[in-house]
Amino acid sequence: MNLKLVESLAEIINNLTPEEKQALGIMVNFIDDNNKSENQSWHEFIENTYGSIKDETFTRHPQGNFEQRELF
């Protein structure tokens, strides 16, 4: 466990307004809900739907060219 990180997070949380703490609580619960086993079945959904379109005229159109970006 990274105690410095935990202490930093605790300091940040302690400085939040009540409204910010409530929003954070909702977000944390949302993340916890996504980690429940019944919500992990999206992998199965992808596995079952990949390649399921049998229409041979269904195609992916050209995506164009990516712009050249400066490297970080």
C-alpha positions in Angstrom: 0.0 0.0 0.0 1.3 3.4 -0.9 0.7 5.4 2.3 1.9 8.7 0.8 -0.7 8.4 -1.9 -3.4 7.5 0.7 -2.4 10.5 2.8 -2.5 12.8 -0.3 -5.9 11.5 -1.2 -7.2 12.0 2.3 -6.0 15.6 2.3 -7.7 16.3 -1.0 -10.9 14.7 0.2 -10.9 16.6 3.5 -10.6 19.9 1.5 -13.7 19.1 -0.7 -17.0 20.9 -0.2 -19.9 18.8 0.9 -21.3 18.9 -2.6 -18.0 17.7 -4.1 -17.8 14.9 -1.5 -21.3 13.8 -2.4 -20.4 13.8 -6.1 -17.3 11.8 -5.3 -19.3 9.3 -3.3 -21.6 8.8 -6.2 -18.7 8.3 -8.6 -17.0 5.8 -6.3 -20.2 3.8 -5.9 -20.6 3.9 -9.7 -17.1 2.5 -10.1 -17.8 -0.2 -7.5 -21.0 -1.2 -9.3 -19.0 -1.6 -12.6 -16.7 -4.0 -10.9 -19.4 -6.4 -9.7 -19.4 -9.8 -11.4 -22.9 -9.3 -12.9 -21.6 -6.3 -14.8 -18.5 -8.0 -16.1 -20.5 -9.9 -18.8 -19.8 -7.2 -21.4 -16.8 -9.3 -22.5 -19.2 -12.1 -23.3 -21.4 -9.7 -25.1 -18.5 -8.6 -27.4 -17.5 -12.2 -28.0 -21.1 -13.1 -28.9 -21.7 -10.1 -31.2 -18.3 -9.9 -33.0 -18.8 -11.1 -36.6 -22.6 -11.6 -36.1 -23.6 -9.4 -39.1 -24.2 -11.8 -41.9 -25.0 -9.2 -44.6 -22.1 -9.3 -47.0 -22.9 -5.8 -48.2 -22.3 -4.4 -44.8 -18.8 -2.8 -44.9 -16.7 -0.4 -43.0 -16.3 2.7 -45.0 -12.8 4.3 -45.5 -11.8 6.1 -42.4 -9.5 8.7 -44.0 -6.1 9.7 -42.9 -5.0 10.7 -39.4 -3.5 14.1 -39.0 0.2 14.2 -38.3 0.6 15.3 -34.7 3.6 16.5 -32.8 5.2 13.8 -30.6 5.2 14.4 -26.8 
